Amino acid sequence: MINRLQRYLRMSGQCSSSELVDFLSISLSTVTRHLSKLMDDGSVVRLGQGKNIRYIALRTLDGIEQPILIRQVDALANVSIVGRLWLTYNGSVLETENETIEYDDLPWFLFDLKPQGFIGRLIGRRVGRKLKVSAKVDTWNSDDILRYLVLEKNNTSGNFELYQSFGEVQSIKKRSTTRTEILDLYDKHVKKPVFTEFEEHGGSSAGGEQPKFNSRFYPNGLSKLVKYSPLLNVGNLIAERVKDLLICEHHALEILQRFNNFSASSEIFITNDRLYLEIDRFDRVVVDDKEGQLGMVSLESVIAQFVGYAGNWAEASDSLLAEKILDEEGARLLKLWLAFSRFIGNTDTHNGNVSLFLDGIDPAGLTPAYDMLPMAYMPSNSELPTPKINVRRPALIDDDIWQQGKELGNAFWQVIAQEKRITPAFRSIAKQWLAYLTP
């Protein structure tokens, strides 16, 4: 009988004692006795209070003690517990102060914490053997993600942190460091063997991923995301193109800053070896000697949880407006970012390149824009693409938004055409765009 009870719990996720009585056709006292045995050996957990008591069959995961504490650090470096996470045989259950929430996998807002892109590939190589998972993070399943988040020190975006015990708030080590010293540190940092694959492939990263790293070298402890070019002193055309595009990214963000002051702030620095683009992490703030954090989640995750599918940012805009996740202003801004992207040759407008802030675990409006650059010209497989300019208007974008995007795109290419740090070849591309936009 106890085996039947256990199998039912594994299939059902969470259920009450009365459900078990009905399913097994036995008395409540017998169910209670069997549950007590299973709770004593740790295979079943009781959640909730009073009439809301539910039972779950606990699925174990090597190296992970349960429950897993999910905590948030706010912008003032205050810590709160979101809830306690338990693994079940058909997903997970998050036990909060007021309710228990059942998921068919990990909670949706945790999936963006999986290592991704260039940094993700470096992380996979670093932790794969230790965690007994693949070095290729693209193949990681939910258990692999969870073990990484709990067992390894990480610096994921947003403000969720997973612990088996409470843990401490991240302390900031402030340094007496000059700009020259910071750039020297950057030059030394990217010479580490783990970063050299980019150069070994002629400066063309796999899948168009831009090499980058997180930096907290500043005296005030500010956190930056730093993108960088390949070596510039070897006559490498790929390196020159990447440098051009990083300068473009800086100016695209500045154009949006001037428009409505809602894009990530950035700065360009060029050494004898490389160009570095520093981008302020808007999900990190310094509070005395502690690190405050702002919650954020990708548009991709929000769409998957609340809508199901959106083919582009314009479709996402309308869907999230209908769900009251975005207001009118946010919905129009998301469409404007898509229009602007079309007019600057940004072909990398997937739903992972836009994010929303979080209030607790609820979406709370768009974050500032980021990753805006003419990706159509990014080197791939050591080749320099030169696509024909052909801007097509996506459905669902009205005349006013399309015209505004065109005006911002025109302003962008005017800056690029006159930018002396850009190569003559790419300034020529800018002039082609200007001729296209203003025939």
N, C-alpha and C positions, 0 to 999 in steps of 0.2 A: 504493500500500500504506500509506504513512504517513497518508493521509487516512482510510482505513478504521480504522486504529489510533486516530486522534484521535476519530473519531465514536464508536467503541466506548467509549473512556474517558469521553466526555461523557455517554453513556447509562448507564454502569455506576456512576458515582460514584467509587469507588476499586477498584482491582484489582491483582493481582500480575502479574509478568512471565510466569509460567507460564499464567495465564488468557489472556493475550494470545497466547501461543504456540498454545494450543489453538484459540482463536477464529480466528486468522489462518492457521493451518496453515503456519507458517514457523518457522525455527530461532530458538533463544534469542538467538544472536549478532545476527541480523537485527533482532529486537525491541529488543535492547539498543541497537543503533546508531540505530534510529528514535527511541527514547525519549531518547537523548542529544541528538539534534537538537532535539527539542521542549522539553527542559529548558533547552537553551542559549538558545532564543528566549523562554523564560519562560511558555510556554503549558501546560507540564506540570510538576508538582512531585512529588518523591519524598519519602515520609514513612516513618518507622519505621527499624528497624535489623535486619540479618540476615534471618532467615526471615520477619520481620514487615514487610518492606518492601512498601509499596503506592504506587501511582501515581494521581494525580488530574489531570484536565484543569481548568485554572484558568479561572474566569469572571472577567473584569475588571469593575470598577465605577468609573465616572468619579470621579476625585479621591481614590480610596482605594488606598493601597499595601498589598500583602499580604506576609506575614501580618499580621493584626490581633491585637495583644496584648490578651488579656482578663486583667485583673488584679483582685485583691481586696485591700481594705484592712480589716484586722481591728480589733477593739475596742481594741487597743493602738497603733493607727496603723502596724502593720507591714504591709508590702506583699509579696504573693506573686503569682506568675503562674499563673493557672488553665490557660492553654494558648494556642496560636496558632491563630487561626481563618482557614480558607481557604474561599473561595467556589467552589462547583462548579456545574455546569449543572442539577443536580437537588437543590440544597440547599447544605449546607456541611459541612465536616469540622473538628472540633476536635482538634488535636494536643496531647495532654498529655504529661507526663513518662513515663507508663506505658502509654498506649494512644492510639489514634485513634478518635474517636467520630463516626459519620456521622449527620447530621440531614437530614430532607427539607425543611427550611427553615432559619431561624436556630436556634441552640440554644434549647430551650424556656424556659430561665430568663432569657433576654434580652428576651422580649416585653413584660414589665411595664415595661421602660425606655422604651417608647414614650410620648411626651407624651400626657396624657389630661386630660379634664375641663376645668375653667375655665382652669387654668394651661396645659394643653396647647393650648387655642385661642389663648392669648396667644403661646405659643412658635411656633405655626404661622405666625401673622402676622409674627412677628419674623424668622424664618429662611427662610420660604418662597422669597422671591425670590433670596436669596443661595445657597441650596442647589438652586435650580431644581426645587422640588417644590411641591405644592399648599399653600396657606395653611391648608387644612382637614386637620388631622392624622388625622381619621377615615378619610380616603381614602389615607393613606400605605401603601405596600407595604413589604416587608422591606428592600429596597434603600434606600428613603427613611429608614426608621428607622435603618439602619446608618450612613448618611452623616451623619445628625444626631448620633448617639452618638460618632462618631469625629471629626467636623470641628468640632462646636460645643461650647463649654463648657456643661456641664449639671449639674444637682443632682438626679439621679434617686434614687428610693428604693433601699434596699439597699446593697450594697458592690461591685458590678461596675463597672468602668471600662474603656473601650475606647480603645486608643492605637495609633498606628503606630510610636511609640517609647515608651520606658519612662514618661516623665513623672514629675512630683513629687507627693508627698502634699500634699493640701490644707492650706495654712497657715491658722491662725486669727488674725485681727486683733482683739485684745482692745481694748475701748473703755472710756473713763471716762464712762459714760452713765447718767443717772438715769432712773427710771421716767417722770417727766414728759417728759423729752427723748425717750424711746423712743416714747411715745404721740404726741408732736408729729411724730416721723419717720413714724409710721404714717399720721397724717392727711395729711401731705404726699405720702407714697408713693401712696396710693390716689386722689389727685387727678391723677395723671399721665394723659394722654389714653388710654393703653392700657387703663386700668382703668374708664373712664367708661361703657362700654357697659351695665354693670349698671344704673346710674342712668337711662340713656336708655330702658331698657325697663321703667321703673317699679319697679326693684328685683327683678324676677322674671327670674332667669337662665335662659337656654335649657336645656331638658332638666332643670331642677331643679338644675343645677350650682351649688354654693355658691362665690362668689368668695373667693379666698384667695391668700396669697403666703407665700413662705419668708422667715424673718427670722433674722438673726444679729446683732441690734443689742445683745445683752446684753454687759455688761462681761466676763463669763467665756467669751464665744464660743459659748454654747449655741445649738443650732439649734431653731427653733420653726416650726410651721405655724400661720399666723394666718388665721382666718376673720373676716369682718367684715360688718356690716349696711350697708344703704344709709343715706343721710343721715337722721338722726332729727329734725332741727329744721324739717321742712317739712310736718308733719301727714300723713305718708305711712303709711297703714295697712299697706301691704306691708312697709315698713321695720320697723314695730313687730312684725309677725308674725315676720320673719326674726330680729329681736332676741330675741323670746321663744324661738324654736327654738334659737338658739345658747346661750341660758341653759339650756334643756332638755338640750342635748348635754353641757354641763358637768356638770349634775347626774346625768345617766345614767351618765357615766363615773365620777363619784364614788360612785354606788350600787354599781357593780361593783368599785370600789377597796375599799370597805368590806366587800364580800362575800369577795373572795379576793385583793385587791391585784394584780389583773392586767388593768388597763386603762390607756390613755394618760393621763398627768397633764395637767390643764388649769387655766387661770385666766381670769377674766372681767375686762375693764376697759372702762369707759364714759367717753367724752370728751363734750364739748359736741356733737360731730358724729355719733359712731357708737359701736357696741359692737364690741369686739374679743375674740375667743376665741382665746387662745394655747394651743396643744397641743404638748407636748414631743415631738420626734421621737425615738422610741426606737431608731431605726436610726443615730443619730448621738451620739457622745460626744466630749468634749474631753480630749486627752492632752497636757499641757503646752501647746505652741503648735501642735499638730497635730490633725487631725480623725480620730478613730477611727470605724469604721463596722461595722454589723452586717448580715449578709446576710439578705434576706427576699424572698419571692416570693408572689404572690397565690394564694389558694385556687383561683381560676379556672385559673391556669396549671398548678398541681399536678394538678387534676382532668383537664385536657386531656391531660397527659403520662402519667399513671399509671392513670387510670380510664376516661376517655372522656366520661362525662356524669354529672352529679348535678343534680337539679332544685332542690334547696334544701340548706341546711346540714345538715339531719338525714340526708338521703341521702348527702351528702358525708362526714359523720361515720362512718356505717357502712362506706362503701366504703374510706375511708382507714384505718379500724381493721382491716378485712380485709386490706389491703395492708401492714399494720404500719408505716404512715407516721404514724399517730396511735396513742398508747396509750389505755388505757381512760379515764384521767382527761381527756385532751385531747378524746377523742370525746364524752364527756358534757358537757364545758364548751362545745363548739361547739353542741350541741343546746340547752344552757341559754341561750346567747346568742340563739338563734332564738326560744325560748319567751319570754324577756324582751322581745325585739323585738316580738313579737305583742302583749304586754300594755302597751307604751308607744306603739303606733301607728307603729312603724318599719316602713314598707313597702319600704324600700330594702335588702333583705337578699339582694342578688345576690352571686355568688361572688367578685366583685372587692372586696368590702368586708370580707373577712377575709384575713389573711395568715399565712404560716408562716415561721419562721426557716430559714436555710440553714446547713448545715455543709459548706463547700466548695460543691458543686453538688447536695447531697442535702437534702431537706426534713428539718427537725429540730424539729418541734413548733410549736404556735400562737404567734403574737406576741400581745402585749396587745390587748384589744378597742379599737376606734376607730369613728368614724362611727356612733355610737348616738344617735338622736334621733327624735322623732315625725314622720317624713317625710311621713306622710299629710296633714299640715297645712301643708306647704311651699307657698308661693305658686307658681302656674304660670300663665303667660300673663296676668300681672297680676291674677289672681283669688285670693281667699282660700277654700280648700276647707274644708268642714265636714262630713266624712264621718260617716255613722252608725257608732256603735261596735258592732262585731260580730267578736269574737275567735274564730277557729277553730283548733282544735288540729291541727297537721300530723301526718301519719302518722310512725311510728317514734320518737315522743317518749313516754316512759313517764310514769306518774302522778307519780312523785317529781320528775322534772325539770319537768314542767308546773306542779306546785304551787309549786316553788321559783321558777320564772319569774314566776308570778302574785304571789307574795309580794314579789319584787323590784320588779315593776311597780307594785304597790300602794304600796310605800315611795317609789318615784319620784314618783307622782302626789300623794302627801301633801306632799312637799317643794315641788312645783310649785304646789300650791294655796295655799301659805303664802309663796311667794317674792314679795317686794314689788317686785322689779325687773321682774316679769312683768306684762303688762297685765291689767286686770280681765277683759277678754273671754277671755283664754286661761286665767286662773285658773278661770273658769267652766267651761271645757272640762275642766280637771283635776278639778273637782268632779263633772262628769258621769262621768268615768272611775272615780272613787272609788265613786260610786253603783252603777255597773255591776259593779265588782269585789267590792263588799261589799253585796249587796242585802239 
